[in-house]
Amino acid sequence: MTLRFHHEEGSRGGQIGRALKTKQRGSSLVEQSFVIVFLLTMMLGIIDCGRALYTYHFVSNIAREASRWASVRSSTCKPGGWLPGCPATRTPSGGNIQSTFQTGMSTMGLDPTKITFATTYVVPPGNGAALCPAVTNLPGCMVHVDVTYTYTFMFAPFIAAPPISMFSSSEMLITQ
């Protein structure tokens, strides 16, 4: 009788174990789908943040390059001379500063229609007011370039993320 009791107990334990295994059969698939969705979201978010960082780096670089470009093209620069694009001009639409730097943006993977330039000429502090009686692009004055780019995340339609405005400015002394 003792043997029979152990044998019955063992068969009932086996039935319970099999019942539990059949209830858990699809649970690993559900768990794996949650983990994969979470990991893919994290990976794509990191990629998109890397793209945003690249774009900001490019916007700040283009602001520095535009102010350097304008600082060597003052109003005393001769058109058609050894330095192309003389003199640097500014208009409400950006002038030749914006047109010069907007053309190379598509090769960098950025949309050239989303960038705006604002160029102003500033009187330098100290004794600079004597050199710059009016705010012009004379040697000794300063050029100030503001660059704004509207960045849209790649996965913005899925997460309803608004576009962000990336802004950078640079200022240099006009030397030539």
N, CA, C and O of each residue as an XYZ file, in Angstrom:
704
protein
N       0.805     -1.180      0.000
C       0.000      0.000      0.000
C       0.858      1.258      0.000
O       0.512      2.271     -0.606
N       1.950      1.166      0.675
C       2.852      2.305      0.677
C       3.414      2.551     -0.701
O       3.534      3.694     -1.141
N       3.753      1.488     -1.371
C       4.274      1.663     -2.731
C       3.217      2.256     -3.646
O       3.497      3.100     -4.497
N       2.018      1.798     -3.448
C       0.950      2.303     -4.282
C       0.716      3.793     -4.018
O       0.472      4.545     -4.962
N       0.785      4.236     -2.768
C       0.583      5.637     -2.412
C       1.653      6.519     -3.043
O       1.346      7.584     -3.580
N       2.920      6.075     -2.980
C       3.999      6.854     -3.604
C       3.832      6.912     -5.111
O       4.103      7.929     -5.750
N       3.382      5.804     -5.658
C       3.215      5.764     -7.105
C       2.090      6.706     -7.536
O       2.221      7.413     -8.535
N       0.983      6.715     -6.781
C      -0.120      7.614     -7.103
C       0.300      9.065     -6.922
O      -0.071      9.919     -7.727
N       1.057      9.351     -5.892
C       1.532     10.698     -5.620
C       2.436     11.170     -6.752
O       2.351     12.319     -7.183
N       3.291     10.291     -7.225
C       4.195     10.647     -8.313
C       3.454     10.932     -9.592
O       3.828     11.843    -10.330
N       2.413     10.177     -9.875
C       1.681     10.412    -11.113
C       0.869     11.695    -11.025
O       0.706     12.395    -12.024
N       0.352     12.016     -9.823
C      -0.364     13.291     -9.682
C       0.590     14.471     -9.804
O       0.224     15.494    -10.384
N       1.802     14.356     -9.272
C       2.805     15.422     -9.396
C       3.215     15.620    -10.839
O       3.435     16.750    -11.274
N       3.319     14.542    -11.579
C       3.658     14.639    -12.990
C       2.565     15.322    -13.789
O       2.837     16.088    -14.714
N       1.310     15.033    -13.417
C       0.192     15.667    -14.109
C       0.162     17.171    -13.828
O      -0.113     17.969    -14.724
N       0.438     17.543    -12.611
C       0.463     18.967    -12.252
C       1.599     19.677    -12.982
O       1.404     20.779    -13.497
N       2.775     19.069    -13.036
C       3.925     19.661    -13.739
C       3.635     19.838    -15.226
O       3.961     20.864    -15.823
N       2.999     18.790    -15.820
C       2.657     18.911    -17.247
C       1.616     20.003    -17.470
O       1.678     20.720    -18.468
N       0.677     20.136    -16.567
C      -0.357     21.172    -16.695
C       0.261     22.564    -16.600
O      -0.114     23.474    -17.339
N       1.218     22.716    -15.676
C       1.885     24.016    -15.561
C       2.711     24.332    -16.804
O       2.733     25.475    -17.260
N       3.381     23.338    -17.347
C       4.182     23.564    -18.546
C       3.312     23.948    -19.736
O       3.715     24.796    -20.533
N       2.153     23.360    -19.878
C       1.291     23.709    -21.012
C       0.716     25.104    -20.848
O       0.450     25.758    -21.857
N       0.508     25.594    -19.637
C       0.013     26.950    -19.423
C       1.101     27.991    -19.723
O       0.778     29.115    -20.106
N       2.373     27.641    -19.555
C       3.468     28.574    -19.758
C       4.093     28.460    -21.139
O       5.107     29.107    -21.401
N       3.539     27.681    -22.007
C       4.161     27.408    -23.294
C       4.342     28.690    -24.129
O       5.406     28.840    -24.730
N       3.385     29.615    -24.207
C       3.491     30.822    -25.027
C       4.011     32.026    -24.274
O       4.151     33.099    -24.861
N       4.303     31.880    -22.984
C       4.713     33.040    -22.194
C       6.080     33.566    -22.599
O       6.302     34.775    -22.548
N       6.984     32.720    -22.990
C       8.310     33.207    -23.397
C       8.217     34.008    -24.690
O       8.983     34.954    -24.873
N       7.314     33.661    -25.581
C       7.122     34.419    -26.812
C       6.592     35.820    -26.515
O       7.035     36.787    -27.133
N       5.665     35.942    -25.593
C       5.114     37.239    -25.201
C       6.186     38.079    -24.521
O       6.325     39.266    -24.815
N       6.939     37.473    -23.622
C       8.015     38.201    -22.940
C       9.061     38.671    -23.932
O       9.542     39.799    -23.833
N       9.415     37.838    -24.873
C      10.421     38.199    -25.862
C       9.919     39.340    -26.749
O      10.704     40.212    -27.122
N       8.651     39.353    -27.086
C       8.132     40.440    -27.912
C       8.192     41.770    -27.166
O       8.499     42.797    -27.772
N       7.906     41.772    -25.867
C       8.027     43.003    -25.078
C       9.475     43.480    -25.026
O       9.739     44.673    -25.178
N      10.394     42.578    -24.816
C      11.808     42.940    -24.722
C      12.325     43.461    -26.066
O      13.071     44.439    -26.100
N      11.939     42.823    -27.167
C      12.403     43.264    -28.483
C      11.855     44.652    -28.814
O      12.580     45.486    -29.355
N      10.586     44.908    -28.496
C      10.013     46.239    -28.745
C      10.759     47.283    -27.928
O      11.084     48.352    -28.444
N      11.037     46.993    -26.666
C      11.762     47.932    -25.820
C      13.179     48.175    -26.348
O      13.616     49.323    -26.424
N      13.894     47.121    -26.708
C      15.262     47.277    -27.199
C      15.315     48.014    -28.537
O      16.193     48.853    -28.742
N      14.400     47.717    -29.439
C      14.370     48.428    -30.717
C      14.046     49.908    -30.526
O      14.623     50.762    -31.199
N      13.132     50.210    -29.618
C      12.823     51.610    -29.322
C      14.041     52.331    -28.780
O      14.330     53.456    -29.189
N      14.754     51.701    -27.870
C      15.967     52.317    -27.317
C      17.027     52.502    -28.400
O      17.653     53.559    -28.472
N      17.235     51.501    -29.231
C      18.256     51.584    -30.273
C      17.927     52.674    -31.294
O      18.800     53.459    -31.662
N      16.694     52.724    -31.745
C      16.314     53.749    -32.720
C      16.328     55.143    -32.095
O      16.637     56.119    -32.780
N      16.002     55.250    -30.822
C      16.106     56.536    -30.120
C      17.540     57.008    -30.018
O      17.810     58.198    -30.178
N      18.462     56.101    -29.757
C      19.882     56.466    -29.692
C      20.376     56.907    -31.067
O      21.142     57.865    -31.169
N      19.947     56.223    -32.118
C      20.338     56.611    -33.476
C      19.806     58.004    -33.803
O      20.530     58.823    -34.370
N      18.560     58.282    -33.454
C      17.971     59.584    -33.742
C      18.630     60.695    -32.933
O      18.810     61.801    -33.443
N      18.990     60.425    -31.690
C      19.710     61.426    -30.889
C      21.103     61.669    -31.462
O      21.603     62.793    -31.416
N      21.728     60.636    -31.996
C      23.020     60.810    -32.668
C      22.900     61.675    -33.906
O      23.777     62.494    -34.180
N      21.820     61.501    -34.658
C      21.574     62.358    -35.830
C      21.362     63.804    -35.405
O      21.840     64.725    -36.067
N      20.645     64.006    -34.299
C      20.418     65.369    -33.795
C      21.735     66.015    -33.359
O      21.962     67.198    -33.612
N      22.585     65.251    -32.716
C      23.880     65.771    -32.295
C      24.750     66.119    -33.500
O      25.434     67.142    -33.496
N      24.727     65.278    -34.526
C      25.453     65.554    -35.767
C      24.940     66.841    -36.403
O      25.731     67.665    -36.864
N      23.628     67.017    -36.429
C      23.050     68.214    -37.027
C      23.445     69.462    -36.252
O      23.790     70.479    -36.855
N      23.400     69.402    -34.921
C      23.806     70.564    -34.131
C      25.280     70.888    -34.347
O      25.651     72.058    -34.449
N      26.110     69.870    -34.416
C      27.529     70.094    -34.677
C      27.719     70.779    -36.029
O      28.528     71.700    -36.149
N      26.988     70.340    -37.035
C      27.103     70.939    -38.358
C      26.598     72.379    -38.354
O      27.182     73.233    -39.021
N      25.521     72.665    -37.615
C      24.985     74.026    -37.540
C      25.994     74.957    -36.873
O      26.200     76.076    -37.343
N      26.618     74.518    -35.796
C      27.615     75.375    -35.135
C      28.849     75.552    -36.007
O      29.449     76.627    -36.014
N      29.236     74.520    -36.738
C      30.385     74.630    -37.636
C      30.093     75.591    -38.782
O      30.955     76.388    -39.156
N      28.899     75.526    -39.339
C      28.572     76.409    -40.450
C      28.477     77.865    -39.991
O      28.770     78.769    -40.774
N      28.076     78.112    -38.746
C      28.065     79.482    -38.213
C      29.486     80.023    -38.104
O      29.743     81.173    -38.460
N      30.410     79.199    -37.616
C      31.807     79.638    -37.523
C      32.407     79.891    -38.902
O      33.089     80.893    -39.123
N      32.140     78.960    -39.833
C      32.692     79.109    -41.181
C      32.106     80.319    -41.899
O      32.827     81.008    -42.621
N      30.833     80.589    -41.722
C      30.201     81.744    -42.376
C      30.747     83.048    -41.816
O      30.972     83.994    -42.570
N      30.967     83.116    -40.505
C      31.531     84.352    -39.942
C      32.991     84.522    -40.370
O      33.436     85.646    -40.603
N      33.731     83.432    -40.474
C      35.107     83.535    -40.960
C      35.120     83.961    -42.424
O      35.928     84.803    -42.818
N      34.239     83.390    -43.226
C      34.151     83.725    -44.645
C      33.818     85.205    -44.818
O      34.408     85.882    -45.660
N      32.863     85.715    -44.014
C      32.469     87.120    -44.125
C      33.529     88.056    -43.554
O      33.599     89.219    -43.950
N      34.352     87.566    -42.630
C      35.349     88.447    -42.011
C      36.498     88.790    -42.953
O      37.190     89.785    -42.738
N      36.709     87.998    -43.971
C      37.785     88.316    -44.926
C      37.234     88.924    -46.215
O      37.992     89.144    -47.161
N      35.940     89.197    -46.269
C      35.315     89.804    -47.444
C      34.602     91.089    -47.029
O      33.373     91.145    -47.013
N      35.377     92.116    -46.695
C      34.803     93.388    -46.260
C      34.352     94.195    -47.477
O      34.461     93.744    -48.617
N      33.844     95.397    -47.209
C      33.386     96.243    -48.305
C      34.541     96.775    -49.137
O      34.315     97.276    -50.239
N      35.782     96.680    -48.642
C      36.949     97.124    -49.420
C      37.473     96.036    -50.347
O      38.393     96.283    -51.126
N      36.916     94.864    -50.277
C      37.327     93.736    -51.119
C      36.866     94.003    -52.552
O      35.730     94.423    -52.771
N      37.728     93.763    -53.509
C      37.428     94.022    -54.918
C      36.718     92.825    -55.553
O      37.230     91.707    -55.501
N      35.539     93.052    -56.154
C      34.870     91.961    -56.860
C      35.700     91.498    -58.055
O      36.298     92.312    -58.760
N      35.730     90.214    -58.272
C      36.481     89.658    -59.396
C      37.969     89.540    -59.123
O      38.728     89.201    -60.032
N      38.405     89.804    -57.915
C      39.823     89.690    -57.582
C      40.184     88.253    -57.238
O      39.518     87.312    -57.671
N      41.234     88.094    -56.461
C      41.714     86.759    -56.118
C      40.811     86.055    -55.119
O      40.906     84.838    -54.962
N      39.929     86.797    -54.433
C      39.047     86.224    -53.425
C      37.622     86.192    -53.970
O      37.018     87.252    -54.138
N      37.069     85.026    -54.250
C      35.712     84.977    -54.819
C      34.648     85.370    -53.800
O      34.818     85.160    -52.599
N      33.555     85.941    -54.289
C      32.436     86.310    -53.435
C      32.587     87.645    -52.763
O      31.931     87.893    -51.752
N      33.436     88.526    -53.287
C      33.667     89.835    -52.664
C      32.635     90.835    -53.135
O      32.209     90.774    -54.288
N      32.229     91.734    -52.300
C      32.262     91.701    -50.835
C      31.120     90.851    -50.301
O      30.190     90.516    -51.034
N      31.193     90.509    -49.041
C      30.111     89.750    -48.405
C      28.904     90.664    -48.276
O      29.009     91.791    -47.792
N      27.760     90.165    -48.715
C      26.539     90.971    -48.656
C      25.520     90.282    -47.770
O      25.509     89.062    -47.607
N      24.676     91.109    -47.213
C      23.586     90.571    -46.404
C      22.291     91.205    -46.866
O      22.214     92.412    -47.097
N      21.300     90.387    -46.991
C      19.956     90.823    -47.355
C      18.989     90.114    -46.421
O      19.397     89.229    -45.670
N      17.723     90.484    -46.455
C      16.773     89.750    -45.602
C      16.751     88.254    -45.897
O      16.458     87.449    -45.012
N      17.059     87.879    -47.137
C      17.077     86.448    -47.455
C      18.433     85.808    -47.183
O      18.600     84.610    -47.414
N      19.399     86.576    -46.700
C      20.688     86.005    -46.331
C      21.858     86.505    -47.147
O      22.986     86.493    -46.653
N      21.641     86.944    -48.368
C      22.733     87.454    -49.195
C      23.632     86.350    -49.693
O      23.254     85.178    -49.702
N      24.856     86.740    -50.118
C      25.757     85.719    -50.660
C      26.360     84.845    -49.568
O      26.946     83.807    -49.876
N      26.235     85.231    -48.316
C      26.718     84.377    -47.219
C      25.852     83.121    -47.149
O      26.372     82.007    -47.087
N      24.543     83.303    -47.158
C      23.643     82.152    -47.086
C      23.737     81.316    -48.355
O      23.769     80.087    -48.280
N      23.782     81.954    -49.510
C      23.826     81.171    -50.751
C      25.120     80.372    -50.864
O      25.121     79.282    -51.434
N      26.208     80.892    -50.335
C      27.477     80.172    -50.379
C      27.437     78.915    -49.521
O      27.940     77.871    -49.936
N      26.853     78.996    -48.345
C      26.887     77.863    -47.412
C      25.672     76.955    -47.513
O      25.692     75.837    -46.997
N      24.631     77.413    -48.160
C      23.444     76.580    -48.285
C      23.611     75.512    -49.357
O      22.951     74.475    -49.294
N      24.467     75.737    -50.327
C      24.610     74.782    -51.427
C      25.240     73.465    -50.979
O      24.886     72.417    -51.518
N      26.143     73.478    -50.032
C      26.822     72.259    -49.612
C      26.089     71.451    -48.562
O      26.584     70.407    -48.135
N      24.923     71.905    -48.134
C      24.214     71.202    -47.058
C      23.600     69.888    -47.505
O      23.528     68.943    -46.719
N      23.157     69.812    -48.745
C      22.507     68.574    -49.185
C      23.501     67.418    -49.252
O      23.110     66.258    -49.113
N      24.776     67.721    -49.464
C      25.779     66.657    -49.467
C      26.031     66.128    -48.059
O      26.552     65.025    -47.899
N      25.671     66.893    -47.048
C      25.832     66.462    -45.657
C      24.598     65.755    -45.117
O      24.572     65.364    -43.950
N      23.577     65.586    -45.947
C      22.375     64.895    -45.516
C      21.370     65.787    -44.825
O      20.444     65.287    -44.187
N      21.524     67.100    -44.934
C      20.601     68.032    -44.300
C      19.781     68.742    -45.374
O      20.215     68.878    -46.518
N      18.601     69.186    -44.990
C      17.700     69.860    -45.912
C      18.070     71.344    -45.989
O      17.950     72.047    -44.985
N      18.517     71.844    -47.151
C      18.925     73.249    -47.235
C      17.771     74.230    -47.080
O      18.014     75.408    -46.818
N      16.538     73.794    -47.230
C      15.412     74.713    -47.083
C      15.067     74.979    -45.618
O      14.287     75.886    -45.330
N      15.629     74.208    -44.692
C      15.312     74.366    -43.277
C      16.317     75.225    -42.528
O      16.230     75.354    -41.307
N      17.273     75.815    -43.244
C      18.295     76.623    -42.572
C      18.072     78.090    -42.893
O      17.700     78.447    -44.011
N      18.303     78.932    -41.899
C      18.228     80.375    -42.105
C      19.474     81.028    -41.524
O      20.008     80.589    -40.505
N      19.919     82.066    -42.179
C      21.071     82.845    -41.752
C      20.598     84.251    -41.421
O      19.719     84.788    -42.095
N      21.172     84.842    -40.394
C      20.949     86.249    -40.071
C      22.321     86.857    -39.819
O      23.011     86.492    -38.867
N      22.704     87.785    -40.679
C      24.023     88.404    -40.579
C      23.854     89.859    -40.169
O      23.075     90.599    -40.769
N      24.586     90.256    -39.150
C      24.596     91.654    -38.717
C      26.038     92.094    -38.536
O      26.926     91.281    -38.277
N      26.252     93.385    -38.676
C      27.577     93.961    -38.440
C      27.503     94.740    -37.142
O      26.580     95.523    -36.923
N      28.484     94.516    -36.288
C      28.467     95.017    -34.921
C      29.680     95.905    -34.698
O      30.758     95.649    -35.235
N      29.495     96.953    -33.902
C      30.609     97.809    -33.506
C      31.355     97.100    -32.385
O      30.746     96.718    -31.386
N      32.665     96.919    -32.535
C      33.407     96.225    -31.469
C      33.467     97.062    -30.201
O      33.399     98.290    -30.263
N      33.591     96.410    -29.057
C      33.656     97.159    -27.802
C      34.957     97.951    -27.691
O      35.941     97.656    -28.370
N      34.943     98.952    -26.830
C      36.149     99.755    -26.609
C      36.262    100.876    -27.626
O      35.304    101.615    -27.855
N      37.422    101.000    -28.230
C      37.693    102.074    -29.185
C      37.205    101.750    -30.593
O      37.536    102.479    -31.529
N      36.445    100.703    -30.772
C      35.983    100.295    -32.087
C      34.983    101.237    -32.700
O      34.794    101.225    -33.917
N      34.326    102.068    -31.883
C      33.327    103.000    -32.419
C      33.969    104.006    -33.357
O      33.316    104.472    -34.290
N      35.238    104.356    -33.135
C      35.922    105.291    -34.028
C      36.191    104.638    -35.384
O      36.158    105.318    -36.410
N      36.458    103.329    -35.402
C      36.714    102.626    -36.659
C      35.433    102.323    -37.424
O      35.447    102.239    -38.652
N      34.345    102.162    -36.717
C      33.060    101.807    -37.335
C      32.036    102.889    -37.007
O      31.226    102.707    -36.098
N      32.052    103.997    -37.718
C      31.086    105.054    -37.400
C      29.645    104.592    -37.633
O      28.740    104.986    -36.897
N      29.439    103.788    -38.620
C      28.124    103.192    -38.870
C      28.326    101.680    -38.884
O      29.446    101.197    -39.054
N      27.266    100.961    -38.710
C      27.385     99.510    -38.667
C      27.476     99.003    -40.106
O      26.461     98.820    -40.778
N      28.708     98.779    -40.567
C      28.965     98.308    -41.926
C      30.002     97.198    -41.868
O      30.470     96.819    -40.795
N      30.348     96.690    -43.027
C      31.360     95.631    -43.056
C      32.714     96.197    -43.462
O      33.334     95.735    -44.420
N      33.155     97.192    -42.730
C      34.498     97.751    -42.913
C      35.497     96.964    -42.081
O      35.130     96.387    -41.057
N      36.759     96.932    -42.507
C      37.776     96.297    -41.649
C      37.828     96.986    -40.291
O      37.829     98.214    -40.208
N      37.871     96.194    -39.239
C      37.861     96.701    -37.873
C      36.505     96.547    -37.210
O      36.414     96.544    -35.982
N      35.454     96.419    -38.000
C      34.127     96.151    -37.446
C      34.005     94.649    -37.189
O      34.940     93.890    -37.444
N      32.863     94.235    -36.692
C      32.657     92.810    -36.411
C      31.450     92.310    -37.190
O      30.474     93.032    -37.393
N      31.542     91.064    -37.617
C      30.420     90.410    -38.277
C      29.860     89.367    -37.314
O      30.604     88.628    -36.670
N      28.532     89.326    -37.232
C      27.836     88.397    -36.345
C      26.886     87.570    -37.206
O      26.029     88.123    -37.894
N      27.037     86.245    -37.170
C      26.214     85.348    -37.979
C      25.420     84.431    -37.051
O      25.982     83.747    -36.194
N      24.094     84.435    -37.244
C      23.196     83.526    -36.530
C      22.679     82.500    -37.530
O      22.191     82.857    -38.602
N      22.789     81.222    -37.173
C      22.317     80.141    -38.033
C      21.263     79.347    -37.262
O      21.486     78.942    -36.122
N      20.116     79.132    -37.899
C      19.030     78.373    -37.292
C      18.630     77.250    -38.237
O      18.457     77.464    -39.437
N      18.484     76.051    -37.681
C      18.073     74.892    -38.471
C      16.920     74.210    -37.750
O      16.983     73.985    -36.542
N      15.877     73.885    -38.485
C      14.731     73.187    -37.914
C      14.929     71.694    -38.113
O      14.888     71.193    -39.237
N      15.144     70.990    -37.006
C      15.436     69.554    -37.051
C      14.169     68.770    -36.730
O      13.480     69.049    -35.750
N      13.880     67.794    -37.566
C      12.743     66.906    -37.346
C      13.268     65.500    -37.081
O      14.081     64.981    -37.847
N      12.811     64.894    -36.011
C      13.237     63.542    -35.688
C      12.730     62.562    -36.742
O      11.659     62.759    -37.315
N      13.496     61.516    -36.994
C      13.157     60.524    -38.009
C      11.869     59.786    -37.645
O      11.072     59.455    -38.522
N      11.669     59.534    -36.373
C      10.512     58.777    -35.925
C       9.473     59.681    -35.278
O       8.701     59.230    -34.433
N       9.447     60.948    -35.666
C       8.510     61.914    -35.089
C       7.050     61.549    -35.326
O       6.232     61.761    -34.431
N       6.678     61.008    -36.494
C       5.259     60.659    -36.660
C       4.785     59.572    -35.696
O       3.599     59.517    -35.372
N       5.671     58.727    -35.244
C       5.283     57.638    -34.345
C       5.173     58.080    -32.892
O       4.398     57.514    -32.122
N       5.954     59.097    -32.518
C       5.954     59.524    -31.119
C       5.421     60.940    -30.943
O       5.424     61.463    -29.828
N       4.964     61.566    -32.020
C       4.407     62.929    -32.002
C       5.405     63.920    -31.423
O       5.041     64.752    -30.592
N       6.640     63.841    -31.847
C       7.668     64.766    -31.377
C       7.676     66.000    -32.271
O       7.729     65.869    -33.494
N       7.625     67.184    -31.692
C       7.656     68.395    -32.518
C       9.070     68.647    -33.034
O      10.038     68.196    -32.422
N       9.200     69.356    -34.145
C      10.549     69.693    -34.613
C      11.217     70.651    -33.633
O      10.553     71.473    -33.001
N      12.530     70.537    -33.515
C      13.260     71.433    -32.617
C      14.112     72.375    -33.454
O      14.573     72.033    -34.543
N      14.302     73.550    -32.920
C      15.064     74.580    -33.610
C      16.471     74.608    -33.025
O      16.658     74.873    -31.838
N      17.448     74.334    -33.866
C      18.845     74.356    -33.431
C      19.439     75.696    -33.835
O      19.289     76.134    -34.976
N      20.104     76.334    -32.904
C      20.599     77.696    -33.104
C      22.063     77.780    -32.714
O      22.486     77.228    -31.698
N      22.828     78.478    -33.535
C      24.225     78.732    -33.213
C      24.604     80.099    -33.768
O      24.076     80.529    -34.793
N      25.511     80.772    -33.093
C      25.954     82.081    -33.563
C      27.468     82.177    -33.433
O      28.093     81.482    -32.632
N      28.031     83.057    -34.244
C      29.472     83.274    -34.231
C      29.736     84.737    -34.564
O      28.994     85.375    -35.310
N      30.811     85.240    -33.989
C      31.160     86.637    -34.204
C      32.666     86.746    -34.424
O      33.454     86.147    -33.692
N      33.057     87.518    -35.442
C      34.483     87.689    -35.750
C      34.763     89.120    -36.169
O      33.886     89.852    -36.628
N      36.004     89.480    -35.995
C      36.480     90.785    -36.422
C      36.782     90.760    -37.900
O      37.428     89.832    -38.387
N      36.323     91.766    -38.624
C      36.586     91.835    -40.068
C      38.023     92.308    -40.251
O      38.407     93.373    -39.767
N      38.794     91.514    -40.943
C      40.226     91.794    -41.057
C      40.642     92.358    -42.404
O      41.573     93.161    -42.461
N      39.994     91.970    -43.479
C      40.438     92.419    -44.804
C      39.305     93.082    -45.544
O      39.484     93.526    -46.678
